[in-house]
């Protein structure tokens, strides 16, 4: 099983408690959106869940096994992490950047298997990157780079994908394409954890929602139970209306 659990996790930074006794489980086959105001601790939660930041207290497990029991290589195969505002400092091609997502799958010595090359081709096509494949990554727009990093994170088909604001900088079409791909990965049985500020987009793709405020989990559960006017108003300290229509629900802050 690929359930990802944070158990009584506390994180302190510079004398401030950023996460406070967080207990939450992200289930396989579910897309969980983490929401909350700026400074709530969303990015820190995702970093801890990915094993990139060690908590001061508590533990993180995959399928009940502590992250500390996984080798770095095995963990890199099992989960992918997409940070907020990623950067590439080397003038390597888009295709090469995407291929770097397969590093954990490669033998210590040897060439890329032809089967993996086909996965790179699929990822390039899926994120509309064929025309950009030879362009240096340092010459991409912010939206183009965001698509490249999504392709890199998913090319190895990890069991768990943790993404921090993956649609930031994308135009509406590519944002919807990325959201649909995340939804598809969850439907394929993957564990998908995404932090989003775009609540209307979250409404359309989330199975579950974790609401984080001041480093604490204010609430967690199915999206239909969490996207309520009462919950959102308390979370963001502003009057909120959830407007229902045949074209889909929208959230308005008053």
C-alpha positions in Angstrom: 0.0 0.0 0.0 1.1 3.5 -0.7 -0.7 5.4 2.0 1.5 8.3 3.2 1.0 9.2 6.8 2.3 12.1 9.0 1.9 11.0 12.7 2.0 13.7 15.4 4.5 15.8 13.3 5.8 19.0 14.7 8.3 21.3 13.0 9.9 24.4 14.4 11.9 26.9 12.4 13.8 29.9 13.9 12.0 29.5 17.2 8.6 29.4 15.6 6.3 26.3 15.4 5.5 25.9 11.8 3.7 22.5 12.1 2.0 21.6 15.3 1.1 18.0 16.1 -0.1 17.2 12.5 -1.8 13.9 12.0 -2.9 13.2 8.5 -3.0 10.3 6.0 -2.9 10.6 2.2 -4.6 7.6 0.7 -3.7 5.8 -2.6 -6.1 6.3 -5.4 -7.1 9.7 -4.0 -6.1 13.2 -4.9 -5.7 15.3 -1.7 -5.5 19.1 -1.9 -3.8 20.9 0.9 -5.3 24.4 1.4 -4.8 27.3 3.7 -3.7 31.0 3.9 -0.2 32.1 3.3 2.1 31.1 6.1 -0.1 28.2 7.2 2.7 25.7 6.8 1.6 24.0 3.5 5.0 23.9 1.9 6.7 22.7 5.1 4.1 19.9 5.4 4.8 18.8 1.8 8.5 18.9 2.4 8.2 16.7 5.5 5.9 14.3 3.7 8.4 14.0 0.9 11.2 13.3 3.3 13.1 16.5 2.5 12.7 18.0 5.9 13.1 16.1 9.2 10.4 16.9 11.8 11.4 17.9 15.3 8.9 15.3 16.6 6.6 12.7 15.1 7.2 10.5 12.1 6.3 9.9 8.4 5.5 6.5 7.0 4.7 5.0 3.6 2.5 1.9 4.0 3.4 1.9 7.7 7.1 1.8 7.0 9.1 4.9 8.4 10.7 7.0 5.7 14.0 6.5 7.6 13.9 2.8 6.6 14.0 3.6 2.9 17.3 4.1 1.0 17.5 7.4 -0.8 17.3 5.6 -4.2 14.3 3.5 -3.2 12.5 6.6 -1.8 13.2 8.5 -5.0 11.6 5.6 -7.0 8.5 5.6 -4.8 7.8 9.3 -4.6 8.3 12.4 -6.6 8.3 15.9 -5.2 7.6 19.1 -7.2 8.6 22.2 -5.3 7.0 25.6 -5.6 8.8 27.9 -8.2 11.4 25.3 -9.4 14.5 26.6 -11.1 17.0 25.1 -13.5 20.5 26.7 -13.5 22.1 24.6 -16.2 21.6 25.2 -19.9 20.6 21.6 -20.6 17.8 20.6 -23.0 14.2 20.2 -22.0 14.4 16.5 -23.0 17.4 16.0 -20.7 15.6 17.7 -17.8 12.7 15.3 -18.2 15.1 12.4 -18.4 16.5 13.4 -15.0 13.3 12.2 -13.5 14.4 8.7 -14.3 17.8 8.9 -12.4 16.7 6.7 -9.6 15.7 4.0 -12.1 19.0 3.8 -13.9 21.7 1.3 -13.1 24.9 2.6 -11.6 26.6 2.2 -15.0 24.9 1.9 -18.3 22.8 3.7 -20.9 19.1 4.6 -20.7 16.9 1.6 -21.7 14.8 2.1 -24.8 11.7 1.4 -22.8 12.5 4.5 -20.7 13.1 6.6 -23.8 9.6 5.8 -24.9 8.4 7.1 -21.5 10.3 10.3 -22.1 8.5 10.7 -25.4 5.1 10.2 -23.8 5.9 12.8 -21.1 7.1 15.3 -23.6 3.9 14.9 -25.6 1.6 14.8 -22.6 2.8 18.2 -21.4 3.0 19.8 -24.9 6.8 19.9 -24.9 7.7 18.2 -28.2 8.5 21.5 -29.9 10.6 22.6 -26.9 12.6 19.4 -26.5 15.9 20.8 -27.7 15.6 24.2 -26.1 17.9 25.0 -23.1 15.9 24.9 -19.9 17.4 28.3 -19.0 15.6 29.9 -22.0 12.1 28.8 -20.9 9.3 31.0 -19.7 7.9 30.4 -16.2 4.9 28.5 -17.6 7.1 26.4 -19.9 9.4 25.5 -17.1 6.5 24.5 -14.9 5.3 22.0 -17.6 8.8 20.6 -17.9 9.1 20.1 -14.1 5.7 18.3 -14.1 6.9 16.0 -16.9 10.1 15.3 -14.9 8.2 14.5 -11.7 5.8 12.1 -13.4 8.0 10.4 -16.1 9.1 7.6 -13.7 5.5 6.8 -12.7 6.1 7.2 -9.0 3.6 5.7 -6.5 3.4 9.0 -4.7 3.4 12.5 -6.2 3.7 15.6 -3.9 3.4 18.9 -5.7 3.5 22.4 -4.3 1.4 24.8 -6.4 2.1 22.9 -9.7 -0.2 25.1 -11.8 1.4 28.4 -10.8 2.5 30.3 -13.9 0.5 28.1 -16.3 -2.0 29.6 -18.7 -5.6 28.4 -18.3 -5.3 25.6 -20.9 -2.1 24.2 -19.5 -3.3 24.6 -15.9 -6.4 22.5 -16.8 -4.3 20.0 -18.6 -2.0 19.6 -15.6 -5.0 19.3 -13.3 -6.6 16.6 -15.4 -3.3 14.7 -15.5 -3.1 14.8 -11.7 -6.7 13.6 -11.5 -5.8 10.7 -14.0 -2.8 9.7 -11.9 -5.0 9.4 -8.8 -7.6 7.4 -10.8 -4.7 5.0 -11.7 -4.1 4.3 -8.0 -1.4 6.8 -7.3 -1.2 8.8 -4.1 -1.4 12.5 -5.1 -0.9 15.4 -2.7 -1.1 18.9 -4.0 -1.0 22.3 -2.4 -3.2 24.8 -4.2 -4.3 28.4 -3.8 -6.7 28.1 -6.8 -9.8 26.8 -4.9 -12.0 26.6 -8.0 -9.4 24.3 -9.6 -9.2 22.3 -6.4 -13.0 21.9 -6.4 -12.8 20.2 -9.8 -10.2 17.6 -9.0 -10.0 16.9 -5.2 -11.2 13.8 -3.5 -10.0 14.9 -0.1 -9.0 18.2 1.4 -6.6 19.1 4.3 -7.2 22.6 5.7 -4.2 24.0 7.4 -4.1 27.1 9.5 -1.3 28.4 11.8 0.5 25.1 11.5 -2.4 23.0 12.6 -4.9 20.8 10.7 -8.2 22.7 11.1 -10.0 20.0 9.3 -9.6 17.1 6.9 -12.0 15.0 4.9 -13.8 14.5 1.6 -13.9 17.5 -0.6 -17.7 17.8 -0.5 -17.5 18.1 3.3 -14.6 20.5 3.4 -15.5 23.0 0.7 -18.3 24.6 2.7 -18.9 28.3 3.4 -18.4 27.8 7.1 -15.1 26.0 6.8 -13.6 28.3 4.2 -14.7 31.4 6.0 -13.1 30.3 9.2 -9.9 29.1 7.3 -9.3 32.4 5.5 -10.9 34.8 7.9 -13.2 36.2 5.2 -16.8 35.7 4.3 -17.1 33.0 1.6 -19.8 31.8 -0.7 -19.9 28.5 -2.6 -22.0 29.0 -5.7 -23.5 25.9 -7.1 -24.4 25.6 -10.8 -24.8 23.1 -13.6 -21.5 24.3 -15.0 -19.7 23.5 -11.8 -19.2 25.1 -8.3 -17.2 28.2 -7.7 -15.9 29.9 -4.6 -16.3 33.6 -4.0 -14.7 35.6 -1.2 -16.8 38.6 -0.1 
